């Protein structure tokens, strides 16, 4: 494990099985499906220019 066990959206620790979504060729981990959906909505708002600085 790379130690990436916090949700990139809300920053909470992922205690259960992480939700992994592949966005723009990168995989992101979320603590729950709701966060993944929220991020997808944000992405659709910002369009292709949307990128992340979470690491
Ligand atoms: Zn979250």
PDB file of the backbone (N, CA, C, O) and the ligand in Angstrom, with CONECT records:
HET     ZN  A 101       1
ATOM      1  N   UNK A   1       0.826  -1.192   0.000  1.00  0.00           N
ATOM      2  CA  UNK A   1       0.000   0.000   0.000  1.00  0.00           C
ATOM      3  C   UNK A   1       0.872   1.259   0.000  1.00  0.00           C
ATOM      4  O   UNK A   1       1.937   1.291   0.617  1.00  0.00           O
ATOM      5  N   UNK A   2       0.413   2.272  -0.687  1.00  0.00           N
ATOM      6  CA  UNK A   2       1.178   3.502  -0.798  1.00  0.00           C
ATOM      7  C   UNK A   2       0.858   4.472   0.331  1.00  0.00           C
ATOM      8  O   UNK A   2       1.402   5.576   0.372  1.00  0.00           O
ATOM      9  N   UNK A   3       0.001   4.081   1.225  1.00  0.00           N
ATOM     10  CA  UNK A   3      -0.358   4.950   2.332  1.00  0.00           C
ATOM     11  C   UNK A   3      -1.378   6.005   1.962  1.00  0.00           C
ATOM     12  O   UNK A   3      -1.644   6.927   2.732  1.00  0.00           O
ATOM     13  N   UNK A   4      -1.938   5.863   0.794  1.00  0.00           N
ATOM     14  CA  UNK A   4      -2.956   6.836   0.373  1.00  0.00           C
ATOM     15  C   UNK A   4      -4.319   6.321   0.830  1.00  0.00           C
ATOM     16  O   UNK A   4      -5.044   5.675   0.073  1.00  0.00           O
ATOM     17  N   UNK A   5      -4.641   6.614   2.053  1.00  0.00           N
ATOM     18  CA  UNK A   5      -5.853   6.058   2.612  1.00  0.00           C
ATOM     19  C   UNK A   5      -6.768   7.136   3.166  1.00  0.00           C
ATOM     20  O   UNK A   5      -7.526   6.906   4.109  1.00  0.00           O
ATOM     21  N   UNK A   6      -6.685   8.319   2.564  1.00  0.00           N
ATOM     22  CA  UNK A   6      -7.644   9.350   2.910  1.00  0.00           C
ATOM     23  C   UNK A   6      -8.405   9.756   1.653  1.00  0.00           C
ATOM     24  O   UNK A   6      -7.881   9.715   0.540  1.00  0.00           O
ATOM     25  N   UNK A   7      -9.649  10.147   1.867  1.00  0.00           N
ATOM     26  CA  UNK A   7     -10.491  10.583   0.761  1.00  0.00           C
ATOM     27  C   UNK A   7      -9.953  11.896   0.193  1.00  0.00           C
ATOM     28  O   UNK A   7      -9.708  12.841   0.943  1.00  0.00           O
ATOM     29  N   UNK A   8      -9.772  11.958  -1.114  1.00  0.00           N
ATOM     30  CA  UNK A   8      -9.210  13.185  -1.686  1.00  0.00           C
ATOM     31  C   UNK A   8     -10.216  14.328  -1.702  1.00  0.00           C
ATOM     32  O   UNK A   8      -9.847  15.487  -1.893  1.00  0.00           O
ATOM     33  N   UNK A   9     -11.487  13.996  -1.502  1.00  0.00           N
ATOM     34  CA  UNK A   9     -12.482  15.068  -1.522  1.00  0.00           C
ATOM     35  C   UNK A   9     -12.638  15.689  -0.134  1.00  0.00           C
ATOM     36  O   UNK A   9     -12.510  16.904   0.021  1.00  0.00           O
ATOM     37  N   UNK A  10     -12.906  14.880   0.849  1.00  0.00           N
ATOM     38  CA  UNK A  10     -13.208  15.409   2.179  1.00  0.00           C
ATOM     39  C   UNK A  10     -12.050  15.234   3.148  1.00  0.00           C
ATOM     40  O   UNK A  10     -12.063  15.804   4.239  1.00  0.00           O
ATOM     41  N   UNK A  11     -11.050  14.450   2.761  1.00  0.00           N
ATOM     42  CA  UNK A  11      -9.873  14.312   3.594  1.00  0.00           C
ATOM     43  C   UNK A  11     -10.016  13.361   4.764  1.00  0.00           C
ATOM     44  O   UNK A  11      -9.106  13.223   5.581  1.00  0.00           O
ATOM     45  N   UNK A  12     -11.163  12.708   4.839  1.00  0.00           N
ATOM     46  CA  UNK A  12     -11.365  11.774   5.941  1.00  0.00           C
ATOM     47  C   UNK A  12     -10.630  10.471   5.680  1.00  0.00           C
ATOM     48  O   UNK A  12     -10.449  10.074   4.529  1.00  0.00           O
ATOM     49  N   UNK A  13     -10.209   9.811   6.739  1.00  0.00           N
ATOM     50  CA  UNK A  13      -9.563   8.517   6.551  1.00  0.00           C
ATOM     51  C   UNK A  13     -10.527   7.483   5.993  1.00  0.00           C
ATOM     52  O   UNK A  13     -11.704   7.440   6.352  1.00  0.00           O
ATOM     53  N   UNK A  14     -10.000   6.658   5.113  1.00  0.00           N
ATOM     54  CA  UNK A  14     -10.825   5.599   4.537  1.00  0.00           C
ATOM     55  C   UNK A  14     -10.717   4.376   5.438  1.00  0.00           C
ATOM     56  O   UNK A  14      -9.683   3.710   5.497  1.00  0.00           O
ATOM     57  N   UNK A  15     -11.796   4.104   6.124  1.00  0.00           N
ATOM     58  CA  UNK A  15     -11.755   3.016   7.093  1.00  0.00           C
ATOM     59  C   UNK A  15     -12.284   1.713   6.503  1.00  0.00           C
ATOM     60  O   UNK A  15     -11.866   0.625   6.900  1.00  0.00           O
ATOM     61  N   UNK A  16     -13.186   1.832   5.574  1.00  0.00           N
ATOM     62  CA  UNK A  16     -13.718   0.635   4.932  1.00  0.00           C
ATOM     63  C   UNK A  16     -13.035   0.474   3.574  1.00  0.00           C
ATOM     64  O   UNK A  16     -11.999   1.088   3.318  1.00  0.00           O
ATOM     65  N   UNK A  17     -13.602  -0.331   2.730  1.00  0.00           N
ATOM     66  CA  UNK A  17     -13.044  -0.507   1.388  1.00  0.00           C
ATOM     67  C   UNK A  17     -13.135   0.810   0.622  1.00  0.00           C
ATOM     68  O   UNK A  17     -14.217   1.390   0.530  1.00  0.00           O
ATOM     69  N   UNK A  18     -12.035   1.286   0.078  1.00  0.00           N
ATOM     70  CA  UNK A  18     -12.078   2.563  -0.636  1.00  0.00           C
ATOM     71  C   UNK A  18     -12.849   2.463  -1.949  1.00  0.00           C
ATOM     72  O   UNK A  18     -12.885   1.416  -2.596  1.00  0.00           O
ATOM     73  N   UNK A  19     -13.451   3.560  -2.312  1.00  0.00           N
ATOM     74  CA  UNK A  19     -14.054   3.692  -3.630  1.00  0.00           C
ATOM     75  C   UNK A  19     -12.989   4.266  -4.547  1.00  0.00           C
ATOM     76  O   UNK A  19     -12.501   5.371  -4.310  1.00  0.00           O
ATOM     77  N   UNK A  20     -12.627   3.544  -5.574  1.00  0.00           N
ATOM     78  CA  UNK A  20     -11.582   4.013  -6.480  1.00  0.00           C
ATOM     79  C   UNK A  20     -12.215   4.385  -7.811  1.00  0.00           C
ATOM     80  O   UNK A  20     -12.901   3.582  -8.445  1.00  0.00           O
ATOM     81  N   UNK A  21     -11.966   5.620  -8.216  1.00  0.00           N
ATOM     82  CA  UNK A  21     -12.482   6.098  -9.495  1.00  0.00           C
ATOM     83  C   UNK A  21     -11.319   6.568 -10.350  1.00  0.00           C
ATOM     84  O   UNK A  21     -10.407   7.237  -9.865  1.00  0.00           O
ATOM     85  N   UNK A  22     -11.359   6.216 -11.614  1.00  0.00           N
ATOM     86  CA  UNK A  22     -10.313   6.652 -12.520  1.00  0.00           C
ATOM     87  C   UNK A  22     -10.802   7.883 -13.273  1.00  0.00           C
ATOM     88  O   UNK A  22     -11.774   7.831 -14.026  1.00  0.00           O
ATOM     89  N   UNK A  23     -10.104   8.988 -13.050  1.00  0.00           N
ATOM     90  CA  UNK A  23     -10.487  10.262 -13.651  1.00  0.00           C
ATOM     91  C   UNK A  23      -9.277  10.833 -14.357  1.00  0.00           C
ATOM     92  O   UNK A  23      -8.210  10.978 -13.760  1.00  0.00           O
ATOM     93  N   UNK A  24      -9.443  11.157 -15.629  1.00  0.00           N
ATOM     94  CA  UNK A  24      -8.329  11.683 -16.428  1.00  0.00           C
ATOM     95  C   UNK A  24      -7.093  10.792 -16.352  1.00  0.00           C
ATOM     96  O   UNK A  24      -5.964  11.280 -16.297  1.00  0.00           O
ATOM     97  N   UNK A  25      -7.317   9.495 -16.349  1.00  0.00           N
ATOM     98  CA  UNK A  25      -6.200   8.559 -16.377  1.00  0.00           C
ATOM     99  C   UNK A  25      -5.516   8.333 -15.039  1.00  0.00           C
ATOM    100  O   UNK A  25      -4.550   7.575 -14.948  1.00  0.00           O
ATOM    101  N   UNK A  26      -6.009   8.983 -14.014  1.00  0.00           N
ATOM    102  CA  UNK A  26      -5.444   8.774 -12.687  1.00  0.00           C
ATOM    103  C   UNK A  26      -6.495   8.176 -11.777  1.00  0.00           C
ATOM    104  O   UNK A  26      -7.691   8.426 -11.930  1.00  0.00           O
ATOM    105  N   UNK A  27      -6.032   7.384 -10.831  1.00  0.00           N
ATOM    106  CA  UNK A  27      -6.971   6.781  -9.898  1.00  0.00           C
ATOM    107  C   UNK A  27      -7.021   7.583  -8.605  1.00  0.00           C
ATOM    108  O   UNK A  27      -5.996   7.986  -8.055  1.00  0.00           O
ATOM    109  N   UNK A  28      -8.231   7.799  -8.145  1.00  0.00           N
ATOM    110  CA  UNK A  28      -8.443   8.540  -6.912  1.00  0.00           C
ATOM    111  C   UNK A  28      -9.253   7.697  -5.955  1.00  0.00           C
ATOM    112  O   UNK A  28     -10.166   6.975  -6.357  1.00  0.00           O
ATOM    113  N   UNK A  29      -8.913   7.795  -4.699  1.00  0.00           N
ATOM    114  CA  UNK A  29      -9.599   7.009  -3.681  1.00  0.00           C
ATOM    115  C   UNK A  29     -10.538   7.884  -2.868  1.00  0.00           C
ATOM    116  O   UNK A  29     -10.209   9.015  -2.509  1.00  0.00           O
ATOM    117  N   UNK A  30     -11.693   7.345  -2.591  1.00  0.00           N
ATOM    118  CA  UNK A  30     -12.703   8.047  -1.797  1.00  0.00           C
ATOM    119  C   UNK A  30     -13.167   7.159  -0.664  1.00  0.00           C
ATOM    120  O   UNK A  30     -13.093   5.933  -0.743  1.00  0.00           O
ATOM    121  N   UNK A  31     -13.648   7.795   0.390  1.00  0.00           N
ATOM    122  CA  UNK A  31     -14.138   7.003   1.515  1.00  0.00           C
ATOM    123  C   UNK A  31     -15.550   6.494   1.267  1.00  0.00           C
ATOM    124  O   UNK A  31     -15.964   5.493   1.852  1.00  0.00           O
ATOM    125  N   UNK A  32     -16.277   7.169   0.414  1.00  0.00           N
ATOM    126  CA  UNK A  32     -17.616   6.681   0.097  1.00  0.00           C
ATOM    127  C   UNK A  32     -18.028   7.131  -1.308  1.00  0.00           C
ATOM    128  O   UNK A  32     -17.475   8.073  -1.876  1.00  0.00           O
ATOM    129  N   UNK A  33     -19.005   6.427  -1.834  1.00  0.00           N
ATOM    130  CA  UNK A  33     -19.447   6.676  -3.199  1.00  0.00           C
ATOM    131  C   UNK A  33     -19.906   8.113  -3.401  1.00  0.00           C
ATOM    132  O   UNK A  33     -19.725   8.702  -4.466  1.00  0.00           O
ATOM    133  N   UNK A  34     -20.503   8.654  -2.354  1.00  0.00           N
ATOM    134  CA  UNK A  34     -21.003  10.019  -2.414  1.00  0.00           C
ATOM    135  C   UNK A  34     -19.892  11.007  -2.779  1.00  0.00           C
ATOM    136  O   UNK A  34     -20.108  11.929  -3.566  1.00  0.00           O
ATOM    137  N   UNK A  35     -18.723  10.811  -2.213  1.00  0.00           N
ATOM    138  CA  UNK A  35     -17.592  11.697  -2.506  1.00  0.00           C
ATOM    139  C   UNK A  35     -17.153  11.544  -3.961  1.00  0.00           C
ATOM    140  O   UNK A  35     -16.842  12.532  -4.626  1.00  0.00           O
ATOM    141  N   UNK A  36     -17.129  10.319  -4.447  1.00  0.00           N
ATOM    142  CA  UNK A  36     -16.756  10.091  -5.839  1.00  0.00           C
ATOM    143  C   UNK A  36     -17.733  10.791  -6.778  1.00  0.00           C
ATOM    144  O   UNK A  36     -17.331  11.404  -7.767  1.00  0.00           O
ATOM    145  N   UNK A  37     -19.012  10.692  -6.456  1.00  0.00           N
ATOM    146  CA  UNK A  37     -20.023  11.337  -7.290  1.00  0.00           C
ATOM    147  C   UNK A  37     -19.899  12.847  -7.242  1.00  0.00           C
ATOM    148  O   UNK A  37     -20.049  13.521  -8.261  1.00  0.00           O
ATOM    149  N   UNK A  38     -19.625  13.377  -6.067  1.00  0.00           N
ATOM    150  CA  UNK A  38     -19.453  14.818  -5.925  1.00  0.00           C
ATOM    151  C   UNK A  38     -18.290  15.308  -6.768  1.00  0.00           C
ATOM    152  O   UNK A  38     -18.380  16.340  -7.432  1.00  0.00           O
ATOM    153  N   UNK A  39     -17.204  14.561  -6.735  1.00  0.00           N
ATOM    154  CA  UNK A  39     -16.036  14.972  -7.516  1.00  0.00           C
ATOM    155  C   UNK A  39     -16.324  14.914  -9.013  1.00  0.00           C
ATOM    156  O   UNK A  39     -15.872  15.767  -9.777  1.00  0.00           O
ATOM    157  N   UNK A  40     -17.079  13.898  -9.420  1.00  0.00           N
ATOM    158  CA  UNK A  40     -17.452  13.806 -10.838  1.00  0.00           C
ATOM    159  C   UNK A  40     -18.315  14.993 -11.257  1.00  0.00           C
ATOM    160  O   UNK A  40     -18.191  15.507 -12.369  1.00  0.00           O
ATOM    161  N   UNK A  41     -19.197  15.422 -10.344  1.00  0.00           N
ATOM    162  CA  UNK A  41     -20.024  16.595 -10.647  1.00  0.00           C
ATOM    163  C   UNK A  41     -19.151  17.834 -10.778  1.00  0.00           C
ATOM    164  O   UNK A  41     -19.336  18.638 -11.692  1.00  0.00           O
ATOM    165  N   UNK A  42     -18.203  17.985  -9.865  1.00  0.00           N
ATOM    166  CA  UNK A  42     -17.280  19.115  -9.958  1.00  0.00           C
ATOM    167  C   UNK A  42     -16.540  19.093 -11.278  1.00  0.00           C
ATOM    168  O   UNK A  42     -16.373  20.123 -11.930  1.00  0.00           O
ATOM    169  N   UNK A  43     -16.103  17.920 -11.660  1.00  0.00           N
ATOM    170  CA  UNK A  43     -15.362  17.791 -12.904  1.00  0.00           C
ATOM    171  C   UNK A  43     -16.219  18.210 -14.099  1.00  0.00           C
ATOM    172  O   UNK A  43     -15.736  18.851 -15.033  1.00  0.00           O
ATOM    173  N   UNK A  44     -17.500  17.837 -14.051  1.00  0.00           N
ATOM    174  CA  UNK A  44     -18.371  18.199 -15.166  1.00  0.00           C
ATOM    175  C   UNK A  44     -18.630  19.699 -15.204  1.00  0.00           C
ATOM    176  O   UNK A  44     -18.888  20.265 -16.266  1.00  0.00           O
ATOM    177  N   UNK A  45     -18.561  20.338 -14.043  1.00  0.00           N
ATOM    178  CA  UNK A  45     -18.714  21.787 -13.987  1.00  0.00           C
ATOM    179  C   UNK A  45     -17.481  22.486 -14.551  1.00  0.00           C
ATOM    180  O   UNK A  45     -17.586  23.424 -15.342  1.00  0.00           O
ATOM    181  N   UNK A  46     -16.319  22.013 -14.130  1.00  0.00           N
ATOM    182  CA  UNK A  46     -15.092  22.665 -14.534  1.00  0.00           C
ATOM    183  C   UNK A  46     -14.607  22.224 -15.911  1.00  0.00           C
ATOM    184  O   UNK A  46     -13.801  22.909 -16.541  1.00  0.00           O
ATOM    185  N   UNK A  47     -15.101  21.079 -16.373  1.00  0.00           N
ATOM    186  CA  UNK A  47     -14.721  20.602 -17.686  1.00  0.00           C
ATOM    187  C   UNK A  47     -13.320  20.027 -17.724  1.00  0.00           C
ATOM    188  O   UNK A  47     -12.759  19.630 -16.703  1.00  0.00           O
ATOM    189  N   UNK A  48     -12.771  19.993 -18.920  1.00  0.00           N
ATOM    190  CA  UNK A  48     -11.499  19.307 -19.119  1.00  0.00           C
ATOM    191  C   UNK A  48     -10.325  20.050 -18.481  1.00  0.00           C
ATOM    192  O   UNK A  48      -9.233  19.497 -18.348  1.00  0.00           O
ATOM    193  N   UNK A  49     -10.550  21.295 -18.091  1.00  0.00           N
ATOM    194  CA  UNK A  49      -9.465  22.034 -17.454  1.00  0.00           C
ATOM    195  C   UNK A  49      -9.311  21.683 -15.979  1.00  0.00           C
ATOM    196  O   UNK A  49      -8.344  22.066 -15.320  1.00  0.00           O
ATOM    197  N   UNK A  50     -10.288  20.948 -15.490  1.00  0.00           N
ATOM    198  CA  UNK A  50     -10.263  20.606 -14.078  1.00  0.00           C
ATOM    199  C   UNK A  50      -9.122  19.655 -13.773  1.00  0.00           C
ATOM    200  O   UNK A  50      -8.958  18.638 -14.447  1.00  0.00           O
ATOM    201  N   UNK A  51      -8.357  19.972 -12.791  1.00  0.00           N
ATOM    202  CA  UNK A  51      -7.299  19.065 -12.383  1.00  0.00           C
ATOM    203  C   UNK A  51      -7.137  19.129 -10.870  1.00  0.00           C
ATOM    204  O   UNK A  51      -7.688  20.006 -10.205  1.00  0.00           O
ATOM    205  N   UNK A  52      -6.384  18.202 -10.356  1.00  0.00           N
ATOM    206  CA  UNK A  52      -6.262  18.079  -8.920  1.00  0.00           C
ATOM    207  C   UNK A  52      -4.872  18.448  -8.446  1.00  0.00           C
ATOM    208  O   UNK A  52      -3.875  18.219  -9.130  1.00  0.00           O
ATOM    209  N   UNK A  53      -4.837  19.008  -7.292  1.00  0.00           N
ATOM    210  CA  UNK A  53      -3.546  19.215  -6.636  1.00  0.00           C
ATOM    211  C   UNK A  53      -3.472  18.430  -5.348  1.00  0.00           C
ATOM    212  O   UNK A  53      -2.611  18.690  -4.507  1.00  0.00           O
ATOM    213  N   UNK A  54      -4.359  17.480  -5.184  1.00  0.00           N
ATOM    214  CA  UNK A  54      -4.319  16.639  -3.997  1.00  0.00           C
ATOM    215  C   UNK A  54      -3.250  15.575  -4.161  1.00  0.00           C
ATOM    216  O   UNK A  54      -3.224  14.867  -5.168  1.00  0.00           O
ATOM    217  N   UNK A  55      -2.406  15.462  -3.220  1.00  0.00           N
ATOM    218  CA  UNK A  55      -1.504  14.316  -3.200  1.00  0.00           C
ATOM    219  C   UNK A  55      -1.158  13.962  -1.771  1.00  0.00           C
ATOM    220  O   UNK A  55      -0.405  13.018  -1.533  1.00  0.00           O
TER     221      UNK A  55
HETATM  222 ZN    ZN A 101     -14.867  11.642   1.293  1.00  0.00          ZN
END
